[in-house]
């Protein structure tokens, strides 16, 4: 059984199909010591290298079901597989895959908690993260400091951050007492610490941040920090559609 190189590597999470096609054209990918060409197919036993470095966890299969697992990230966890400082990783509790690997759909910073998604389909993961998919993310945020209507309007209209303009597409007042107040905010992208930086631009500090929704999938109210669970077929299909991909065979385990 063989598959096109770009399909296999995209599913393994190395990049989008288009990016991998560009790598092939640039001569960056080799198979069994030979520079790959557009249209080449690979088998399970082939040795694939990118820029001379071997690529691992590659599964050649046309019928591998698309799976998505979710976790309720804890504060203090990192979103990388390994950390020189020895901090706990969100990957350590994920179920083991016989083929391939889990690819994280975006990240949350060290002190942010809430919903994180992972897929064994790298193309789906990249599609969900791509700015062109226009997938919104919702956060529950507690801020410390007084926030007036003018500040909220500026956050809706957009402010200039050090990496470009940003805004919330929706802000809902969720109540609170004194200078500690809760809001639900929606953002359409996932730049580093973007939610925190938007609030800081208005002179207030975020004291707690929880991601409660990614696109069509809401963090279930019965889940607790540290839990990991698998999405069912309908939930996987909804995320595939949000990413603009055809719903392939999906299963839950």
C-alpha positions as CSV (number, residue, x, y, z in Angstrom):
1,X,0.0,0.0,0.0
2,X,1.4,3.4,-1.0
3,X,0.3,7.0,-0.6
4,X,1.5,10.3,-2.0
5,X,4.2,11.9,0.1
6,X,2.4,15.1,0.9
7,X,-0.7,13.2,2.1
8,X,1.3,11.0,4.5
9,X,3.4,13.9,5.9
10,X,0.4,16.2,6.3
11,X,-1.5,13.5,8.2
12,X,1.6,13.1,10.5
13,X,1.6,16.8,11.3
14,X,4.7,18.0,9.5
15,X,2.8,20.7,7.6
16,X,0.0,21.3,5.2
17,X,-0.2,19.5,1.9
18,X,0.6,22.7,0.0
19,X,3.7,23.4,2.2
20,X,4.9,19.8,1.7
21,X,4.5,20.0,-2.0
22,X,6.6,23.2,-2.0
23,X,9.3,21.3,0.0
24,X,9.3,18.5,-2.6
25,X,9.7,21.1,-5.4
26,X,12.6,22.7,-3.5
27,X,14.4,19.3,-3.2
28,X,14.1,19.3,0.6
29,X,12.6,15.8,0.9
30,X,14.3,12.5,0.1
31,X,13.0,9.0,0.1
32,X,15.5,6.1,0.6
33,X,18.4,8.5,-0.2
34,X,16.9,9.8,-3.4
35,X,15.5,13.4,-3.8
36,X,11.7,13.1,-4.0
37,X,9.7,14.4,-7.0
38,X,6.1,15.7,-7.2
39,X,3.7,12.8,-7.5
40,X,6.0,10.3,-5.7
41,X,4.3,7.7,-3.4
42,X,5.8,6.1,-0.4
43,X,5.4,2.8,1.4
44,X,5.5,1.9,5.1
45,X,9.1,0.8,4.9
46,X,10.5,3.8,3.1
47,X,13.0,6.1,4.8
48,X,11.9,9.7,4.5
49,X,14.1,12.7,5.3
50,X,13.5,16.5,5.4
51,X,16.6,18.6,5.0
52,X,18.6,15.4,5.8
53,X,16.9,14.6,9.0
54,X,14.8,11.4,9.3
55,X,11.0,11.9,9.8
56,X,9.5,9.6,12.4
57,X,5.9,8.4,13.3
58,X,4.8,8.2,9.7
59,X,1.9,5.9,9.0
60,X,1.0,4.9,5.5
61,X,-2.7,4.0,5.5
62,X,-5.7,5.0,3.5
63,X,-8.3,3.8,6.0
64,X,-6.9,5.1,9.3
65,X,-9.9,6.7,11.1
66,X,-9.7,10.3,12.1
67,X,-9.6,10.7,15.8
68,X,-9.8,13.8,18.1
69,X,-9.2,13.8,21.8
70,X,-9.7,16.7,24.2
71,X,-8.1,17.6,27.5
72,X,-8.9,20.1,30.2
73,X,-5.5,21.6,30.5
74,X,-4.2,22.4,34.0
75,X,-2.3,25.5,35.0
76,X,1.5,24.8,34.9
77,X,1.4,22.3,32.0
78,X,3.3,23.0,28.8
79,X,2.0,22.3,25.3
80,X,5.3,20.9,24.0
81,X,6.2,17.2,24.1
82,X,9.4,17.8,26.1
83,X,10.7,20.5,28.4
84,X,14.3,21.0,29.5
85,X,13.0,22.4,32.8
86,X,11.0,19.2,33.5
87,X,7.6,20.8,33.6
88,X,4.6,18.5,33.0
89,X,3.4,18.2,29.4
90,X,-0.2,18.0,28.2
91,X,0.9,15.1,26.0
92,X,1.7,12.8,28.9
93,X,-2.0,11.8,29.6
94,X,-3.0,11.3,26.0
95,X,-4.0,7.7,24.9
96,X,-1.3,5.8,23.0
97,X,-1.5,5.6,19.2
98,X,-0.4,2.4,17.4
99,X,0.4,4.5,14.3
100,X,1.2,8.1,13.9
101,X,1.2,10.7,16.7
102,X,-1.1,13.2,18.3
103,X,-0.9,16.8,16.9
104,X,-2.0,19.6,19.1
105,X,-4.6,22.0,17.7
106,X,-2.9,25.2,18.8
107,X,-1.5,25.9,22.3
108,X,-2.4,27.5,25.6
109,X,0.1,29.4,27.6
110,X,1.5,28.0,30.9
111,X,-1.0,29.6,33.2
112,X,-4.1,29.3,30.9
113,X,-6.5,26.4,31.5
114,X,-9.3,24.9,29.6
115,X,-10.0,23.1,26.3
116,X,-7.2,21.7,24.2
117,X,-7.8,19.5,21.1
118,X,-5.5,16.9,19.6
119,X,-5.9,14.9,16.4
120,X,-4.1,12.0,14.7
121,X,-4.8,13.8,11.4
122,X,-2.2,16.5,10.9
123,X,-4.1,18.0,8.0
124,X,-7.2,18.4,10.1
125,X,-5.1,20.0,12.9
126,X,-3.5,22.4,10.5
127,X,-6.9,23.2,8.9
128,X,-8.3,24.1,12.3
129,X,-5.4,26.3,13.1
130,X,-5.2,28.1,9.8
131,X,-6.3,31.7,9.9
132,X,-8.2,31.2,6.6
133,X,-10.6,28.8,8.4
134,X,-12.0,31.7,10.5
135,X,-12.6,29.5,13.5
136,X,-13.4,31.4,16.7
137,X,-12.1,30.6,20.2
138,X,-14.1,31.6,23.3
139,X,-12.5,32.2,26.7
140,X,-13.8,32.9,30.2
141,X,-11.6,35.6,31.6
142,X,-11.4,37.2,35.0
143,X,-9.7,40.6,35.0
144,X,-8.4,42.6,37.9
145,X,-9.1,46.3,37.5
146,X,-12.0,48.6,36.5
147,X,-13.2,48.3,32.9
148,X,-15.4,51.0,31.5
149,X,-17.6,51.0,28.3
150,X,-15.0,53.0,26.4
151,X,-12.3,50.3,27.1
152,X,-14.7,47.5,26.0
153,X,-15.5,49.3,22.8
154,X,-11.8,49.8,22.0
155,X,-11.3,46.0,22.5
156,X,-14.2,45.4,20.0
157,X,-12.9,47.9,17.5
158,X,-9.3,46.8,17.7
159,X,-6.1,47.9,19.3
160,X,-2.5,47.8,18.0
161,X,-0.3,45.1,19.6
162,X,3.4,44.7,19.1
163,X,2.7,42.0,16.4
164,X,-0.2,43.8,14.7
165,X,-3.8,44.8,15.3
166,X,-6.2,42.6,17.3
167,X,-9.7,42.7,18.6
168,X,-12.4,40.6,20.3
169,X,-15.3,39.8,18.0
170,X,-17.6,39.5,21.0
171,X,-17.4,40.5,24.7
172,X,-20.1,39.4,27.2
173,X,-20.2,40.7,30.8
174,X,-20.4,37.6,33.1
175,X,-20.5,39.4,36.4
176,X,-18.3,39.6,39.5
177,X,-17.6,41.7,42.5
178,X,-15.4,44.7,43.1
179,X,-12.3,44.9,40.8
180,X,-12.5,41.2,40.0
181,X,-14.9,40.8,37.1
182,X,-15.6,37.9,34.6
183,X,-16.1,38.3,30.9
184,X,-16.6,35.9,28.0
185,X,-14.6,36.9,25.0
186,X,-14.3,35.5,21.5
187,X,-11.2,35.8,19.3
188,X,-10.6,34.6,15.7
189,X,-7.0,33.7,15.9
190,X,-4.4,32.1,18.3
191,X,-1.5,34.5,18.6
192,X,0.8,34.1,21.6
193,X,-0.9,35.4,24.8
194,X,-3.2,37.5,22.6
195,X,-6.2,37.5,25.0
196,X,-4.0,38.6,27.9
197,X,-2.2,41.3,25.9
198,X,-5.5,42.7,24.6
199,X,-6.7,43.3,28.2
200,X,-3.3,44.6,29.3
201,X,-3.5,47.2,26.5
202,X,-6.5,48.7,28.5
203,X,-4.5,48.8,31.8
204,X,-6.1,45.7,33.4
205,X,-4.6,42.4,34.4
206,X,-6.0,38.9,33.6
207,X,-6.1,36.9,36.9
208,X,-7.7,33.8,35.4
209,X,-8.1,32.5,31.8
210,X,-10.1,29.4,30.7
211,X,-10.7,28.4,27.1
212,X,-14.3,27.1,26.9
213,X,-14.9,26.7,23.2
214,X,-13.0,26.0,20.0
215,X,-15.1,26.5,16.9
216,X,-18.2,24.3,17.2
217,X,-16.9,22.3,20.2
218,X,-17.7,23.5,23.7
219,X,-15.9,22.4,26.9
220,X,-18.4,20.0,28.5
221,X,-19.6,21.4,31.9
222,X,-19.0,18.0,33.6
223,X,-15.3,17.9,32.8
224,X,-12.6,18.8,35.4
225,X,-9.0,19.9,35.1
226,X,-6.7,17.1,34.0
227,X,-9.3,15.0,32.3
228,X,-8.8,13.6,28.8
229,X,-11.7,12.2,26.6
230,X,-12.4,11.3,23.0
231,X,-14.8,13.1,20.8
232,X,-17.6,11.1,19.1
233,X,-18.1,10.8,15.3
234,X,-20.6,13.7,15.1
235,X,-18.2,16.0,17.0
236,X,-15.3,15.0,14.7
237,X,-17.4,15.6,11.6
238,X,-18.4,19.1,12.9
239,X,-14.7,20.0,13.3
240,X,-13.8,18.6,9.9
241,X,-16.5,20.8,8.4
242,X,-15.2,23.8,10.3
243,X,-11.8,23.2,8.9
244,X,-13.2,23.0,5.4
245,X,-12.3,19.3,5.0
246,X,-14.5,16.5,3.8
247,X,-15.7,14.2,6.6
248,X,-13.7,11.1,6.3
249,X,-14.3,7.9,8.3
250,X,-14.2,8.8,12.0
251,X,-14.5,6.6,15.0
252,X,-14.2,6.8,18.7
253,X,-12.4,4.3,20.9
